[in-house]
């Protein structure tokens, strides 16, 4: 069993913690010593899983642009050397590139570690782990941390090799190759202006190493230089300020397309030629339109909070199957893999957050590859005088959409929250105009007819925090408020649930 000290470092299938002093009320708990120990534990864990000694393993280590990245990367390398592993020091890299180090023939690593905390504030950092089979699961991370806390690693005594490599350039070159092969052209983006907003994270390479070799003009791209202070905006496609920033850049520069990445490039969003954002339901609809082409009946797995309009678009306009599942990128990925194993063709697993994983890319949540698929389609449609935004012209979008995040004020919060969900299910059956969705994998989702808000709501438990997010969507102005008002008296009965902002 993990102690609280180590348990707090686990965030689902990642390690995350506070790595930098200076924020009031937050104490550093992810130190170089901790990272050193966890890296050594990963080597031991991998040795036991593969039934091979860690001595001689090749492990790649990379980082995003966070201020604590260099010190934590060096600590991880030191821990791997202790276990007898040879190490590729990848420097600044993306999370998807770190997985690719395990499958690209020139690297062929036994495993890899990415030092990142995704879109979290600048004082946080963390670790993501990969083997040739993909990212570690939640149970795997628990095992690694248990080894780190409870076992004294043996000294291998082996002379190890640490080699600095330019993984991100090799990864980018592979993306360029794939786009060229798919389009049949050396420079398929000639004549197109495409802007990248990296938010000072690790995604700045995309402008110089992917778009320019393909012929695109990238003038107007912004915040490409890595800076762990994130001085311009949070590198997060879901962040309103970040999306407004790239939309403005597209407008000012009369660009054909805009791209925005999160810090470690496993998520992406976009902006079309009109300056309209392509994220959340819209980016799901776009990749679904591309992947369903020529594959009638293809299943698209999404998270639970996607819109009713998206479901209608996938099933009626594209002829596909929309499979809503639990929030969490590993959840949707694993569900898509399961469906494929059952013989149901499932090319896409994607969250509204921008985590998109495709069957033809190892089901790796890879923002750079997701954008590459869009670029391929853009180039193909351009030859016909068409534009990529036309693919989702029939997508019906809600008039209003809002999320309320309500805190649970008790330590053992899950039973309390789950009881609220069960009782809400019983209550919903008594409300005129409300219908509980019969196929739902997370929380409770209720459809509200034209007399009761003309939309839907979903109440669920947060994956990792004592929170109950409530998502409400409506197809009419004022509908969200109508649904919210009908829910508030019920939710206000629970004294451990803070529904004051509802």
C-alpha positions as CSV (number, residue, x, y, z in Angstrom):
1,X,0.0,0.0,0.0
2,X,1.2,3.5,-0.8
3,X,1.6,6.1,1.9
4,X,-0.2,9.4,1.4
5,X,3.1,11.0,0.5
6,X,3.5,8.8,-2.5
7,X,-0.2,8.4,-3.3
8,X,-0.5,12.1,-3.9
9,X,2.0,11.8,-6.8
10,X,-0.3,9.6,-8.8
11,X,-2.7,11.2,-11.1
12,X,-4.5,8.4,-13.0
13,X,-1.9,7.0,-15.4
14,X,0.6,9.7,-14.8
15,X,2.8,11.0,-12.0
16,X,2.2,14.7,-11.2
17,X,3.2,17.0,-8.4
18,X,4.4,20.4,-7.3
19,X,7.9,20.9,-8.5
20,X,8.7,24.5,-8.0
21,X,8.6,26.7,-4.8
22,X,7.1,30.1,-4.7
23,X,3.3,29.6,-4.9
24,X,1.7,30.3,-1.6
25,X,0.1,27.3,0.1
26,X,1.7,24.8,-2.2
27,X,4.6,22.7,-0.9
28,X,7.0,21.0,-3.3
29,X,6.4,17.2,-3.4
30,X,8.0,16.2,-6.7
31,X,11.7,16.7,-6.1
32,X,14.7,15.6,-8.1
33,X,15.2,12.9,-5.5
34,X,11.7,11.6,-6.0
35,X,12.1,11.6,-9.8
36,X,15.4,9.8,-9.4
37,X,13.8,7.1,-7.3
38,X,10.7,6.7,-9.6
39,X,12.9,6.4,-12.7
40,X,14.8,3.6,-11.0
41,X,11.6,2.0,-10.0
42,X,10.3,2.2,-13.6
43,X,13.4,0.3,-14.8
44,X,12.8,-2.4,-12.1
45,X,9.1,-2.6,-13.0
46,X,9.9,-2.9,-16.7
47,X,12.4,-5.6,-16.0
48,X,9.8,-7.7,-14.1
49,X,7.2,-7.2,-16.9
50,X,9.6,-8.3,-19.6
51,X,11.4,-10.9,-17.5
52,X,14.7,-9.3,-18.7
53,X,17.3,-7.7,-16.5
54,X,17.3,-3.8,-16.7
55,X,21.1,-3.8,-17.4
56,X,21.3,-3.0,-21.1
57,X,17.8,-1.6,-21.5
58,X,17.6,1.5,-23.7
59,X,15.4,4.1,-22.1
60,X,14.6,7.5,-23.7
61,X,14.0,10.6,-21.5
62,X,12.6,13.9,-22.7
63,X,10.9,17.0,-21.3
64,X,8.6,19.8,-22.2
65,X,9.5,23.5,-21.6
66,X,8.8,23.7,-17.9
67,X,11.3,25.5,-15.7
68,X,11.9,22.4,-13.6
69,X,12.3,20.2,-16.7
70,X,16.1,20.1,-17.0
71,X,16.7,19.2,-13.3
72,X,14.1,16.5,-13.2
73,X,15.3,15.1,-16.5
74,X,18.8,14.8,-15.2
75,X,17.5,13.1,-12.0
76,X,15.6,10.6,-14.1
77,X,18.7,9.8,-16.2
78,X,20.7,9.4,-13.0
79,X,18.1,6.9,-11.7
80,X,18.1,4.9,-14.9
81,X,21.9,4.7,-14.9
82,X,21.8,3.4,-11.3
83,X,19.6,0.5,-12.6
84,X,22.1,-0.2,-15.4
85,X,20.1,1.3,-18.3
86,X,21.6,3.0,-21.3
87,X,19.8,6.3,-21.9
88,X,18.9,8.5,-24.8
89,X,18.7,12.1,-23.6
90,X,16.1,13.6,-26.0
91,X,16.1,17.1,-24.5
92,X,13.0,19.1,-25.5
93,X,10.5,16.7,-26.9
94,X,6.8,16.0,-27.1
95,X,4.9,13.2,-25.3
96,X,3.9,11.4,-28.5
97,X,7.5,11.6,-29.7
98,X,8.7,9.8,-26.6
99,X,6.4,6.9,-27.3
100,X,7.6,6.8,-30.9
101,X,11.2,6.3,-29.5
102,X,10.1,2.8,-28.6
103,X,8.9,1.9,-32.1
104,X,11.0,3.9,-34.5
105,X,13.7,1.6,-35.9
106,X,16.5,4.1,-35.3
107,X,15.7,4.2,-31.6
108,X,13.9,0.9,-30.7
109,X,13.9,1.8,-27.0
110,X,12.6,-0.6,-24.3
111,X,10.8,2.2,-22.6
112,X,10.6,6.0,-22.3
113,X,9.9,8.7,-19.8
114,X,8.5,12.1,-20.6
115,X,8.9,14.9,-18.0
116,X,5.7,16.9,-18.2
117,X,2.5,18.0,-16.4
118,X,0.6,18.7,-19.6
119,X,-1.4,21.9,-19.3
120,X,-1.1,22.3,-15.5
121,X,0.3,25.6,-14.0
122,X,4.0,26.4,-14.4
123,X,5.0,25.2,-10.9
124,X,3.8,21.6,-11.6
125,X,5.6,18.8,-13.3
126,X,5.3,15.1,-13.7
127,X,6.2,11.9,-15.5
128,X,4.6,9.9,-18.3
129,X,5.9,6.4,-19.1
130,X,5.8,4.3,-22.2
131,X,6.7,0.8,-23.3
132,X,6.4,-0.6,-26.8
133,X,2.8,-1.5,-25.9
134,X,1.9,2.1,-25.2
135,X,1.4,4.3,-22.1
136,X,1.3,2.7,-18.7
137,X,-2.1,2.2,-17.1
138,X,-3.2,3.5,-13.7
139,X,-2.5,0.1,-12.0
140,X,1.0,0.1,-13.5
141,X,1.8,3.6,-12.1
142,X,0.7,2.3,-8.6
143,X,3.1,-0.6,-8.9
144,X,6.0,1.7,-10.0
145,X,5.3,4.0,-7.0
146,X,5.1,1.0,-4.6
147,X,8.5,-0.1,-5.8
148,X,9.9,3.5,-5.5
149,X,8.6,3.8,-1.9
150,X,9.3,0.3,-0.5
151,X,12.3,-1.2,-2.3
152,X,16.0,-0.4,-2.2
153,X,17.2,-0.7,-5.8
154,X,20.2,-2.9,-6.4
155,X,23.3,-1.2,-7.8
156,X,24.0,-2.8,-11.2
157,X,27.6,-1.7,-11.3
158,X,27.4,-1.6,-15.1
159,X,29.1,1.1,-17.2
160,X,26.2,2.9,-18.9
161,X,26.0,5.1,-21.9
162,X,24.0,8.4,-22.1
163,X,23.6,9.7,-25.6
164,X,22.1,13.1,-26.6
165,X,19.8,12.7,-29.5
166,X,17.5,15.0,-31.6
167,X,14.3,12.9,-31.3
168,X,11.9,15.7,-32.1
169,X,13.6,16.3,-35.5
170,X,13.4,12.6,-36.4
171,X,9.8,12.5,-35.2
172,X,8.9,15.6,-37.3
173,X,10.6,14.1,-40.3
174,X,8.4,11.0,-40.0
175,X,5.3,13.1,-39.9
176,X,6.5,14.9,-43.1
177,X,7.1,11.6,-44.8
178,X,3.6,10.3,-43.9
179,X,1.9,13.5,-45.2
180,X,3.9,13.3,-48.5
181,X,3.0,9.7,-49.0
182,X,-0.7,10.3,-48.3
183,X,-0.9,13.3,-50.7
184,X,1.6,12.1,-53.3
185,X,3.3,15.5,-53.3
186,X,6.7,16.7,-52.0
187,X,5.3,20.1,-51.0
188,X,1.5,19.7,-50.7
189,X,1.0,22.8,-48.7
190,X,2.5,25.3,-51.1
191,X,0.3,28.5,-51.3
192,X,-1.2,27.9,-47.9
193,X,-0.6,30.1,-44.9
194,X,-0.8,28.0,-41.7
195,X,-0.2,29.5,-38.2
196,X,1.1,27.6,-35.2
197,X,0.5,28.8,-31.6
198,X,2.7,26.6,-29.3
199,X,1.9,28.7,-26.2
200,X,5.7,28.5,-25.4
201,X,5.4,24.8,-24.8
202,X,7.1,22.0,-26.8
203,X,5.1,22.4,-30.0
204,X,7.1,25.1,-31.8
205,X,8.9,22.6,-33.9
206,X,5.7,22.0,-36.0
207,X,6.1,25.3,-37.9
208,X,9.8,24.9,-38.9
209,X,10.1,21.1,-39.0
210,X,6.7,20.0,-40.4
211,X,4.9,22.8,-42.1
212,X,7.8,24.6,-43.9
213,X,9.3,21.4,-45.5
214,X,5.8,20.8,-46.9
215,X,5.7,24.2,-48.5
216,X,3.4,26.1,-46.1
217,X,3.9,29.8,-45.2
218,X,4.1,30.1,-41.4
219,X,4.5,33.8,-41.0
220,X,2.3,35.0,-38.1
221,X,3.0,31.9,-36.0
222,X,3.4,32.8,-32.4
223,X,4.9,31.8,-29.0
224,X,7.1,29.1,-30.6
225,X,10.0,29.5,-28.3
226,X,9.9,27.3,-25.2
227,X,9.4,29.3,-22.0
228,X,8.3,27.5,-18.8
229,X,6.8,30.7,-17.4
230,X,4.1,30.5,-20.1
231,X,4.1,34.4,-20.4
232,X,1.5,34.7,-23.2
233,X,-1.2,32.3,-22.4
234,X,-1.7,28.8,-21.0
235,X,-0.8,26.2,-23.7
236,X,-4.2,24.5,-23.7
237,X,-6.6,24.2,-26.6
238,X,-9.5,24.3,-24.1
239,X,-8.5,27.6,-22.6
240,X,-10.6,30.5,-23.9
241,X,-7.8,33.0,-23.8
242,X,-5.5,30.7,-25.7
243,X,-8.1,30.0,-28.4
244,X,-8.9,33.7,-28.8
245,X,-5.2,34.3,-29.3
246,X,-4.8,31.9,-32.2
247,X,-8.1,33.0,-33.7
248,X,-6.9,36.6,-33.7
249,X,-3.6,35.6,-35.3
250,X,-5.5,33.7,-38.1
251,X,-7.6,36.8,-38.7
252,X,-4.8,39.3,-38.7
253,X,-2.6,37.2,-41.0
254,X,-5.4,36.1,-43.4
255,X,-4.3,32.6,-42.7
256,X,-5.9,29.5,-44.2
257,X,-5.6,27.5,-41.0
258,X,-4.5,27.9,-37.4
259,X,-3.1,25.2,-35.1
260,X,-2.8,25.3,-31.3
261,X,-1.1,22.7,-29.1
262,X,-0.9,22.0,-25.4
263,X,2.4,22.0,-23.5
264,X,3.5,18.5,-24.5
265,X,1.7,18.2,-27.8
266,X,-0.5,15.3,-27.0
267,X,-3.6,17.5,-27.5
268,X,-4.5,19.9,-30.3
269,X,-7.1,22.4,-31.5
270,X,-7.4,24.3,-34.7
271,X,-9.0,27.4,-36.3
272,X,-10.5,27.5,-39.8
273,X,-10.1,30.1,-42.6
274,X,-13.0,32.1,-41.2
275,X,-11.4,32.4,-37.7
276,X,-13.8,29.9,-36.2
277,X,-12.4,27.5,-33.7
278,X,-12.2,23.8,-34.4
279,X,-12.1,22.2,-31.0
280,X,-14.3,20.1,-28.7
281,X,-17.2,18.8,-30.7
282,X,-16.0,20.4,-33.9
283,X,-12.6,18.7,-34.0
284,X,-14.2,15.4,-33.2
285,X,-16.7,15.9,-36.0
286,X,-13.9,16.7,-38.4
287,X,-11.7,13.7,-37.7
288,X,-14.8,11.5,-37.7
289,X,-15.7,12.8,-41.2
290,X,-12.2,12.0,-42.4
291,X,-12.0,8.5,-40.8
292,X,-15.6,7.5,-41.7
293,X,-15.0,8.2,-45.4
294,X,-15.0,4.8,-47.2
295,X,-15.8,3.0,-43.9
296,X,-19.6,3.0,-43.4
297,X,-20.5,1.9,-39.9
298,X,-17.2,2.9,-38.4
299,X,-17.4,3.5,-34.7
300,X,-16.1,6.8,-33.1
301,X,-15.4,6.6,-29.4
302,X,-15.7,9.9,-27.5
303,X,-15.9,11.0,-23.9
304,X,-19.3,11.4,-22.2
305,X,-19.9,15.1,-22.6
306,X,-20.1,15.4,-26.4
307,X,-23.2,17.1,-27.8
308,X,-26.4,15.6,-29.2
309,X,-25.6,17.4,-32.5
310,X,-22.4,15.5,-32.8
311,X,-24.1,12.2,-32.3
312,X,-26.6,13.1,-35.0
313,X,-23.8,14.2,-37.3
314,X,-21.8,11.0,-36.9
315,X,-24.7,8.6,-37.2
316,X,-27.0,10.4,-39.7
317,X,-24.6,12.4,-41.9
318,X,-21.5,10.2,-41.8
319,X,-23.2,6.8,-41.4
320,X,-21.0,5.9,-38.5
321,X,-21.7,4.8,-34.9
322,X,-21.1,7.2,-32.0
323,X,-20.0,5.5,-28.8
324,X,-20.0,7.8,-25.8
325,X,-17.7,6.5,-23.0
326,X,-16.1,7.6,-19.8
327,X,-14.0,10.8,-19.5
328,X,-10.2,10.2,-19.5
329,X,-8.1,9.7,-22.5
330,X,-6.9,6.3,-21.4
331,X,-10.6,5.3,-21.0
332,X,-11.6,6.2,-24.5
333,X,-8.4,4.7,-26.0
334,X,-8.9,1.4,-24.2
335,X,-12.5,1.2,-25.2
336,X,-11.7,1.7,-28.8
337,X,-9.0,-1.0,-28.6
338,X,-11.6,-3.3,-27.0
339,X,-14.2,-2.7,-29.7
340,X,-11.6,-3.3,-32.4
341,X,-10.7,-6.6,-30.7
342,X,-14.4,-7.5,-30.9
343,X,-14.3,-7.0,-34.7
344,X,-16.0,-3.5,-34.7
345,X,-14.0,-1.2,-36.9
346,X,-13.1,1.8,-34.6
347,X,-10.6,4.2,-36.1
348,X,-10.9,7.0,-33.6
349,X,-10.8,7.5,-29.8
350,X,-11.1,11.2,-28.9
351,X,-12.0,13.5,-26.0
352,X,-13.5,16.9,-26.2
353,X,-10.3,18.1,-24.5
354,X,-8.4,17.5,-27.8
355,X,-6.8,14.2,-26.8
356,X,-7.2,12.3,-30.1
357,X,-5.9,8.8,-30.7
358,X,-6.1,7.0,-34.1
359,X,-6.0,3.3,-35.0
360,X,-3.4,3.9,-37.7
361,X,-1.1,5.6,-35.2
362,X,-0.8,3.0,-32.4
363,X,-3.9,4.5,-30.6
364,X,-1.4,7.1,-29.4
365,X,-3.0,10.4,-28.2
366,X,-0.9,12.6,-30.5
367,X,-1.9,16.2,-31.3
368,X,0.7,16.5,-34.0
369,X,-0.5,13.4,-35.8
370,X,-4.1,14.5,-35.5
371,X,-3.3,17.8,-37.1
372,X,-1.3,15.9,-39.8
373,X,-4.5,14.0,-40.7
374,X,-6.3,17.3,-41.1
375,X,-3.5,18.7,-43.3
376,X,-3.6,15.7,-45.6
377,X,-7.3,16.2,-46.1
378,X,-6.8,20.0,-46.6
379,X,-4.3,19.4,-49.3
380,X,-6.5,16.8,-51.0
381,X,-9.6,19.0,-50.9
382,X,-7.7,22.1,-52.1
383,X,-7.0,20.3,-55.4
384,X,-10.8,20.1,-55.9
385,X,-11.2,23.8,-54.9
386,X,-12.8,22.9,-51.6
387,X,-12.1,23.7,-48.0
388,X,-11.8,21.4,-45.0
389,X,-14.4,23.3,-42.9
390,X,-17.0,22.2,-45.5
391,X,-16.8,18.7,-44.1
392,X,-18.6,19.7,-40.9
393,X,-21.1,22.2,-42.4
394,X,-24.0,20.0,-41.4
395,X,-22.9,19.7,-37.7
396,X,-25.6,21.1,-35.5
397,X,-24.2,23.1,-32.7
398,X,-25.9,24.0,-29.4
399,X,-27.1,27.5,-28.7
400,X,-25.6,27.3,-25.2
401,X,-23.3,25.1,-23.3
402,X,-21.9,25.4,-19.8
403,X,-20.0,23.4,-17.2
404,X,-20.4,23.8,-13.4
405,X,-17.8,22.3,-11.1
406,X,-19.2,21.6,-7.7
407,X,-16.8,20.6,-4.8
408,X,-17.5,17.7,-2.5
409,X,-16.5,18.7,1.1
410,X,-15.5,15.4,2.6
411,X,-12.4,13.1,2.4
412,X,-14.1,9.9,1.3
413,X,-16.1,11.7,-1.4
414,X,-16.8,8.9,-3.9
415,X,-19.7,7.1,-2.1
416,X,-21.4,10.4,-1.3
417,X,-21.2,11.5,-4.9
418,X,-22.3,8.2,-6.3
419,X,-25.4,8.3,-4.0
420,X,-26.3,11.7,-5.4
421,X,-26.1,10.3,-8.9
422,X,-28.3,7.4,-8.0
423,X,-30.9,9.6,-6.3
424,X,-30.8,12.0,-9.3
425,X,-31.7,9.1,-11.6
426,X,-34.8,8.4,-9.5
427,X,-35.7,12.1,-9.3
428,X,-35.3,12.6,-13.1
429,X,-37.9,9.9,-13.8
430,X,-40.5,12.0,-12.0
431,X,-39.8,15.3,-13.9
432,X,-42.0,16.0,-16.9
433,X,-40.0,16.3,-20.1
434,X,-36.9,14.6,-18.7
435,X,-35.7,11.2,-20.1
436,X,-32.7,9.3,-18.6
437,X,-30.3,8.1,-21.3
438,X,-30.4,4.3,-21.2
439,X,-26.9,3.8,-22.5
440,X,-24.5,5.8,-20.4
441,X,-21.1,4.8,-19.0
442,X,-20.5,7.6,-16.7
443,X,-22.7,9.5,-14.1
444,X,-26.2,10.2,-15.3
445,X,-27.2,11.9,-18.6
446,X,-30.7,13.2,-19.0
447,X,-32.4,14.5,-22.1
448,X,-34.7,17.5,-21.6
449,X,-37.4,18.1,-24.2
450,X,-38.6,21.4,-25.8
451,X,-40.8,22.2,-22.7
452,X,-38.0,21.7,-20.2
453,X,-34.9,23.3,-21.7
454,X,-34.5,21.7,-25.1
455,X,-31.2,20.0,-24.3
456,X,-29.5,17.7,-21.9
457,X,-27.4,17.5,-18.7
458,X,-24.7,15.1,-17.4
459,X,-23.7,14.9,-13.8
460,X,-20.6,12.8,-13.0
461,X,-17.8,12.3,-10.6
462,X,-14.4,13.9,-11.4
463,X,-11.7,11.3,-12.3
464,X,-9.2,12.4,-9.7
465,X,-10.6,15.2,-7.5
466,X,-13.5,15.7,-5.0
467,X,-15.6,17.4,-7.6
468,X,-18.9,16.7,-9.4
469,X,-18.9,18.4,-12.8
470,X,-22.3,19.2,-14.2
471,X,-22.5,19.8,-18.0
472,X,-25.6,21.4,-19.5
473,X,-26.3,22.0,-23.1
474,X,-29.3,23.5,-24.8
475,X,-30.5,24.2,-28.4
476,X,-32.3,27.4,-27.4
477,X,-31.3,30.7,-25.8
478,X,-32.0,30.5,-22.1
479,X,-32.3,26.8,-22.1
480,X,-29.2,26.2,-19.9
481,X,-30.7,28.5,-17.2
482,X,-34.0,26.6,-17.4
483,X,-32.3,23.2,-16.9
484,X,-30.0,24.6,-14.2
485,X,-33.0,26.1,-12.3
486,X,-34.8,22.8,-12.3
487,X,-31.8,21.0,-10.9
488,X,-30.8,23.4,-8.2
489,X,-33.5,22.6,-5.6
490,X,-32.5,18.9,-5.8
491,X,-28.8,19.4,-5.6
492,X,-29.1,22.0,-2.8
493,X,-30.3,19.3,-0.5
494,X,-26.8,17.9,-0.2
495,X,-24.9,19.8,2.4
496,X,-21.5,18.3,1.4
497,X,-22.0,19.4,-2.2
498,X,-21.2,23.0,-2.9
499,X,-23.9,24.0,-5.4
500,X,-23.7,27.7,-4.6
501,X,-22.5,28.7,-8.0
502,X,-25.2,26.7,-9.8
